[in-house]
Amino acid sequence: MTARRILFAATAALALATSPGVQASARSELAFDSEHALEKLYRSEPFAQDIASRAKAILVFPNIVKGGFIFGGSYGEGVLFTQEQAGQYYNALSGSWGFQAGIQSYGYALFLMNDRALDYLDKSDGWELGVGPTIVFVDAGVARNLTTTTLNDDVYAFVFDQSGLMAGLAIEGSKISQIDP
């Protein structure tokens, strides 16, 4: 009798989680969190807003969680913003192996500057970082040397709002894929 109740509860939970209302709620919450994260990035890195004004699209992951001890991984979900609106939804997944320990969370934004980068994201079966368009990771030193006239790479990436501690030396692979939350 108890097994039946558990099976019934699991079936009901699965039906509820896949209902259109719950999916729409998850989408709107993810879009809201992504917009808020992007505004936070603009406040902490004003040059990001200059880059955004020239970008074809911006892919924002408001919260990626990374952890590991020898073996590690990270996961987060985000939204692709185009000139028109928040559009498609993506996840970022990575795995790593090596001397590492800790846990952290952070936001991540990719500014897709041209049609080549946007087409690659649309047409590839997941986007593996380090393969495809040229990505420039922007930190304080890089931002100091960039101007709106020297923006000529495919993608500019910002990591922001970091908390926690992750240390080590590891080999890591990362993939971004379209999802339907």
N, C-alpha and C positions, 0 to 999 in steps of 0.2 A: 504493500500500500504506500509506503514512504517513497519508493522508487517512482511510482506513478506521479506522486505530487511533485517530485523533483523534475521529472520529465515534462509535466504540464507547465510548471513554472518556467523552465528553460525555453519551452516552445513559445509561451506567451511573451517572454522577454525578447526572444529573437524576432517575433512578429512585430512587437512594439518598436524595436530598434530599427527595423527596416521599413517602417511606415513612412509615407511621404512627409508627414508633419515633423517627425523626429529628424529626418534627413534635412529638411529645410531649416530647422532650428540649428543643427550642427553647422550647416553652411553659413548661416547668418552670423553665428557666434564666431566662426573661424574668420569670416570677412571682417567683422568688427575688431577682433584681436589683431588681425594683420594691419588694418588701417591705423589702429592705436600704436602698434609697434613702429610703423613707418613714421608717424608723427614724432615719436620718441627719438628715432634715429635722426630726423631733421633737426631736432633741438640740440642733440649732442654733437652732430657732425653737419654743420650748415652747408658744407660743400656737397653733401648728398642731395640736397634739394636742387642745386645747380645741375647736377648730373641727371636728376629725375626729369628736369624740364626738357632735356634732349633725348631721353630714353624712349624707345618704342613701347616698352613694357617693363614692369617691375614685378619680380617674383619675391614675395615676402614670407618668411617662415618666422612667426612671432616667438616660438618657443621650441627649440631643439634641445633634447635631453641626451647627454652623452655620459657614459659610464664604462668603467672597465677595470679589470685586474688581470693582467697578461692578455686575455681576450677582452675586446671591448666593442661597443657599438653605440650608435646614436639614431634617434628617430624624431621627426617633427613633421607637421603638416602646414601647408601654406596656400596662399592665393596669388594668382597672376592678375595684376592690375594692368589694363590697357588704357588708352585715352578715354574710351567710352565708359568702362566700369570694371568692377571685380568680375572676373570671368571664370577661368578654370581653376581647379584645385589640384594640388600636388603634394607628394610626400618626399622627404629627404631621408635616406637610409644609408648608414655606413657601417662597416665592420673593420676591425683593426686587430692586429696581433703584434706583440712586442713587449718591451719593458714599459708598463704603464699602470697607473692606479689612480682612482678618484672618480668623482662625479661632478658634473657641471651642467648648467643650462645657459642658453644664449639665443639671441635673435640673429637672423641671417637674411640679408636682402641682396638679390641679384638684379642689377640694372642692365637690361638687354637693350643694347644701343642701336642695333640695326636689324634689318630683315633677315640676314643670315643667322643671327643668334636666335631670333624668334622662330624662324622656319625649322632650325635644328631641334628646338624644344618641341615644336608641334609634330615633326615627322619622325623623330627618333623614338625607339622603343625604350624610353627612359634615357636620361641624360647623365652620362658618367663624367664626373668632374675630372678634368685633365685630358679629356678626349673631345674633339669638336672645336667649338669657338674658343678664342683666346680669352682667358679670364685674368683680370688684374684684381688682387686683393688689396683693398684700400685701407691703409692705416694712416697715422698722423704724418709719417714721412712721405708717403706716396701722395697724400692729399696736398701737402705743401708744394709739391712739384707739378701738380695737375692744374690746368686752366681749362676753361670751356673750349678754347681753340686747340688744345692738345689731346682732347678726348678722341682717340682713334682706335681703341680696342673694341672687341665685340661685347664684352661683359665686364662690369665693375661690381665687385662683391664687397659688402660691409658686414662685419661681425660686430654685434653690439649687445648691450645689456647682459653682460656675462656675470654669472654668479656660480659659486662653488669652486672646486679646485681639481684640476686634472693635470697630471704631470707624467712625463715619460718620453720614450722614443719608440715609435711604432710605425709599421707599414699599414696604410689605411686606404680603403677604396670607398667611394661614395657614389650614390646613384639617386637621381631625381626622376620620379615617375608621376604621371597623371593619375588621379584618383577620383572617386565619386563618393564624398563623405555622406 
